[in-house]
Amino acid sequence: MKIFPAIDLFDGKAVRLFKGDYNQMTVYNDNPVEVALDFKNKGANFLHLVDLEGAKTGDTPNLKTVQDIVSSTDAFVEVGGGIRSLEVIERYLSVGVKRVILGTAAVNDPEFLQTAVKLYGEKIAVGVDLKDGFVAIKGWTEKSECEGFAFCKNMQDLGVKTIICTDISKDGAMQGANHALYKRLKNDLDIDVIASGGVSSIDDVIKLKSIDLYGAIIGKAYYTGAIDLTEAIKVAR
C-alpha cells in the first residue's frame, strides 16, 4: 500500500481544515516546499496536494507552490482542488504533476470527465468525497444527489483507474478511518482506491493495508505527531 502524505494549500501555505470547514483552518507551515522535503526525507515517494482555494474558484492560485514542490522532490505528485477544465489539467501536468484529481467536475460535467479520461488515461483520478452517503462537491460546501457507491461504480465503468475516497465526517477528526467503507469499495469494485480522511494511527494503516487498498492519505495525524510517517510507510510496505 502506498502512503500519500498530504499538503493542503491555501494562500501559499500548508494548512489543514477540520471536517472540510474553511472557518476551522490551521496553518502548519508557511513554506509547503519544506513540508514536502521533510516528507521525502522520511521516505515518502508519493505526495497528495490539494489547492483549497482552487476547490472554490476552479482556478490554480497555488500553481507556483505546486511547481516548486514538484521541482524540489522526485516524488509522484497528485493534485486536486477545483480542476474543472482541460486547460487546468494541462497546467498541472505541464509542471510535472503525475496525476490530477477531478471532484466537482466529475459529478457536474460527465462529458468533461469522459474527455479527460480519454485524453489522459490513468493521469486522471476522481475524488469521491462522501457526506451522509452522498458525494459532496465545491470544496465540500454542497451535497450532490449522487449516491456514493453508485457513483464509484459509474467511475469504474467510465474507465477511471483511481478514486480517492474521503469520509468527510472523519476528516481531521482523529477518530480513525471508515474501514467498513473502504473494505466494501475494495470488494465491490475493480479500481484503485486511496483512503482519505481519518487515518489517525498506525493501527489505521495496518487495517487499511490488510484490506489491500492501493493507497492511504495521511494528513492531520502527521502534523500533530499522532503518526510517525517513516513507520507508517514501513508498515504499509
C-alpha positions as CSV (number, residue, x, y, z in Angstrom):
1,M,0.0,0.0,0.0
2,K,1.3,3.4,-0.9
3,I,1.3,6.2,1.7
4,F,0.4,9.7,0.4
5,P,1.2,12.4,3.0
6,A,-1.0,15.4,2.3
7,I,-0.3,19.1,1.9
8,D,-3.4,21.3,1.7
9,L,-2.6,24.6,0.2
10,F,-4.2,28.0,0.9
11,D,-2.6,31.3,0.2
12,G,0.8,29.6,-0.4
13,K,0.8,28.0,3.0
14,A,0.4,24.4,4.2
15,V,-2.9,24.2,6.2
16,R,-5.4,21.8,7.5
17,L,-9.2,22.0,7.8
18,F,-11.4,20.4,10.4
19,K,-14.1,18.3,8.6
20,G,-13.7,20.5,5.5
21,D,-14.7,23.7,7.3
22,Y,-12.8,26.7,5.9
23,N,-13.6,28.6,9.1
24,Q,-11.7,26.0,11.1
25,M,-8.3,26.2,9.4
26,T,-4.9,25.7,11.0
27,V,-1.7,26.9,9.3
28,Y,1.0,24.3,9.8
29,N,3.8,25.8,7.8
30,D,4.3,29.0,5.7
31,N,6.5,27.1,3.3
32,P,4.9,23.9,1.8
33,V,8.2,23.0,0.0
34,E,9.8,22.5,3.4
35,V,7.0,20.1,4.3
36,A,7.4,18.2,1.0
37,L,11.1,17.9,1.5
38,D,10.5,16.6,5.1
39,F,8.1,14.0,3.7
40,K,10.8,12.9,1.2
41,N,13.4,12.7,4.0
42,K,11.1,10.4,5.9
43,G,10.8,8.0,2.9
44,A,7.7,9.3,1.1
45,N,7.7,8.7,-2.6
46,F,4.1,9.9,-3.1
47,L,2.6,13.3,-2.3
48,H,-1.1,14.3,-2.2
49,L,-1.7,18.1,-2.7
50,V,-5.0,19.9,-2.6
51,D,-5.4,23.5,-3.6
52,L,-8.2,24.6,-1.2
53,E,-8.6,27.9,-2.9
54,G,-8.9,26.2,-6.3
55,A,-11.5,23.9,-4.9
56,K,-13.8,27.0,-4.5
57,T,-12.7,29.0,-7.6
58,G,-11.8,26.5,-10.2
59,D,-8.5,28.2,-10.8
60,T,-4.9,27.4,-9.9
61,P,-3.9,30.1,-7.4
62,N,-1.2,27.9,-5.8
63,L,0.3,26.6,-9.1
64,K,3.7,28.1,-8.4
65,T,3.8,26.4,-5.0
66,V,2.8,23.1,-6.6
67,Q,5.6,23.6,-9.3
68,D,8.1,24.3,-6.5
69,I,7.2,21.1,-4.7
70,V,7.4,19.0,-7.9
71,S,10.8,20.5,-8.8
72,S,12.2,20.2,-5.3
73,T,11.4,16.5,-5.0
74,D,11.4,13.5,-7.3
75,A,8.2,12.2,-5.7
76,F,5.0,11.1,-7.5
77,V,2.8,14.2,-7.0
78,E,-1.0,14.1,-7.4
79,V,-3.1,17.3,-7.1
80,G,-6.8,18.1,-6.6
81,G,-8.9,21.1,-5.9
82,G,-11.1,22.8,-8.5
83,I,-9.9,21.0,-11.6
84,R,-12.8,21.7,-14.0
85,S,-11.2,22.3,-17.4
86,L,-8.7,20.7,-19.8
87,E,-6.7,23.9,-19.5
88,V,-6.2,23.4,-15.8
89,I,-5.3,19.8,-16.3
90,E,-2.7,20.8,-18.8
91,R,-1.4,23.5,-16.5
92,Y,-0.7,20.9,-13.7
93,L,0.7,18.2,-16.0
94,S,3.0,20.8,-17.6
95,V,4.8,21.5,-14.3
96,G,5.4,17.8,-13.7
97,V,2.3,16.7,-11.7
98,K,1.7,13.0,-12.4
99,R,-2.0,12.7,-11.6
100,V,-4.8,15.2,-11.3
101,I,-7.9,14.6,-9.2
102,L,-11.3,15.7,-10.5
103,G,-14.0,16.3,-7.9
104,T,-16.9,18.6,-8.6
105,A,-16.4,18.4,-12.3
106,A,-16.7,14.6,-12.3
107,V,-20.2,15.0,-10.7
108,N,-21.5,18.0,-12.6
109,D,-19.8,17.5,-16.0
110,P,-19.7,13.8,-17.1
111,E,-18.8,14.8,-20.6
112,F,-15.7,16.6,-19.4
113,L,-14.7,13.7,-17.3
114,Q,-15.0,11.3,-20.2
115,T,-12.9,13.6,-22.4
116,A,-10.3,13.9,-19.7
117,V,-10.1,10.1,-19.2
118,K,-9.9,9.6,-22.9
119,L,-7.1,12.1,-23.3
120,Y,-5.0,11.5,-20.2
121,G,-5.9,7.9,-19.1
122,E,-4.5,7.0,-15.7
123,K,-3.3,10.5,-15.1
124,I,-6.9,11.3,-14.2
125,A,-8.3,10.3,-10.7
126,V,-11.6,11.1,-9.2
127,G,-12.1,12.4,-5.7
128,V,-15.2,10.9,-4.1
129,D,-15.9,13.0,-1.0
130,L,-18.8,11.4,0.9
131,K,-21.2,13.3,3.2
132,D,-24.1,11.2,4.7
133,G,-23.5,8.6,1.9
134,F,-23.7,11.1,-0.9
135,V,-21.0,12.8,-3.0
136,A,-20.1,16.3,-1.8
137,I,-18.9,19.0,-4.2
138,K,-17.5,22.5,-4.4
139,G,-14.9,22.1,-1.7
140,W,-17.3,20.0,0.4
141,T,-19.7,23.0,0.6
142,E,-22.6,21.3,-1.2
143,K,-24.1,17.8,-1.2
144,S,-25.0,16.3,-4.6
145,E,-27.7,13.9,-5.4
146,C,-25.2,11.2,-6.3
147,E,-25.2,8.2,-4.0
148,G,-21.6,7.2,-3.2
149,F,-21.3,3.6,-4.2
150,A,-23.3,4.0,-7.4
151,F,-21.1,6.9,-8.3
152,C,-17.9,4.9,-7.7
153,K,-19.2,2.1,-9.9
154,N,-20.0,4.6,-12.6
155,M,-16.5,6.0,-12.4
156,Q,-15.1,2.5,-12.9
157,D,-17.4,1.9,-15.9
158,L,-16.2,5.2,-17.5
159,G,-12.6,3.9,-17.3
160,V,-11.3,5.8,-14.3
161,K,-8.4,3.9,-12.8
162,T,-8.1,5.6,-9.4
163,I,-10.5,7.1,-6.8
164,I,-9.6,9.0,-3.7
165,C,-12.4,8.4,-1.3
166,T,-13.0,10.6,1.7
167,D,-15.5,10.2,4.5
168,I,-15.8,13.9,5.4
169,S,-17.2,13.1,8.8
170,K,-13.8,11.5,9.6
171,D,-11.5,14.1,8.0
172,G,-9.3,15.9,10.5
173,A,-11.3,14.5,13.4
174,M,-8.6,12.0,14.5
175,Q,-11.2,9.3,15.2
176,G,-10.0,6.6,12.8
177,A,-10.8,5.8,9.2
178,N,-14.0,4.3,7.9
179,H,-12.6,0.8,7.4
180,A,-16.0,-0.7,6.5
181,L,-16.4,1.8,3.7
182,Y,-13.0,1.0,2.2
183,K,-13.5,-2.7,2.6
184,R,-16.7,-2.5,0.6
185,L,-15.2,-0.4,-2.1
186,K,-12.3,-2.8,-2.4
187,N,-14.6,-5.9,-2.5
188,D,-17.2,-4.4,-4.9
189,L,-15.0,-2.6,-7.4
190,D,-12.1,-3.3,-9.7
191,I,-10.5,0.1,-9.3
192,D,-7.5,1.5,-7.3
193,V,-8.9,3.0,-4.0
194,I,-7.0,5.6,-2.0
195,A,-8.4,6.0,1.6
196,S,-8.6,9.6,2.8
197,G,-9.9,11.1,6.0
198,G,-9.4,9.9,9.5
199,V,-6.2,7.9,9.1
200,S,-5.1,8.8,12.6
201,S,-2.9,5.9,13.9
202,I,-0.5,3.2,12.8
203,D,-3.3,0.8,13.6
204,D,-5.4,2.5,10.9
205,V,-2.5,2.0,8.5
206,I,-2.3,-1.7,9.4
207,K,-6.0,-2.2,9.0
208,L,-6.1,-0.5,5.6
209,K,-3.2,-2.5,4.4
210,S,-5.0,-5.7,5.4
211,I,-7.8,-4.6,3.1
212,D,-5.2,-4.5,0.3
213,L,-6.0,-0.9,-0.7
214,Y,-3.9,0.8,-3.3
215,G,-3.1,3.7,-1.0
216,A,-3.9,5.8,2.0
217,I,-3.5,9.6,2.6
218,I,-2.1,10.8,5.9
219,G,-2.8,14.4,6.8
220,K,-3.5,15.8,10.2
221,A,-2.2,12.8,12.1
222,Y,1.3,13.6,10.7
223,Y,1.1,17.3,11.6
224,T,0.0,16.6,15.1
225,G,2.6,13.9,15.7
226,A,0.0,11.1,16.1
227,I,1.6,9.1,13.2
228,D,5.3,8.6,12.6
229,L,5.5,8.9,8.8
230,T,8.6,6.7,8.5
231,E,6.9,4.0,10.5
232,A,3.7,4.3,8.5
233,I,5.5,3.9,5.2
234,K,7.4,0.9,6.5
235,V,4.2,-0.7,7.8
236,A,2.3,0.0,4.5
237,R,5.0,-1.7,2.5
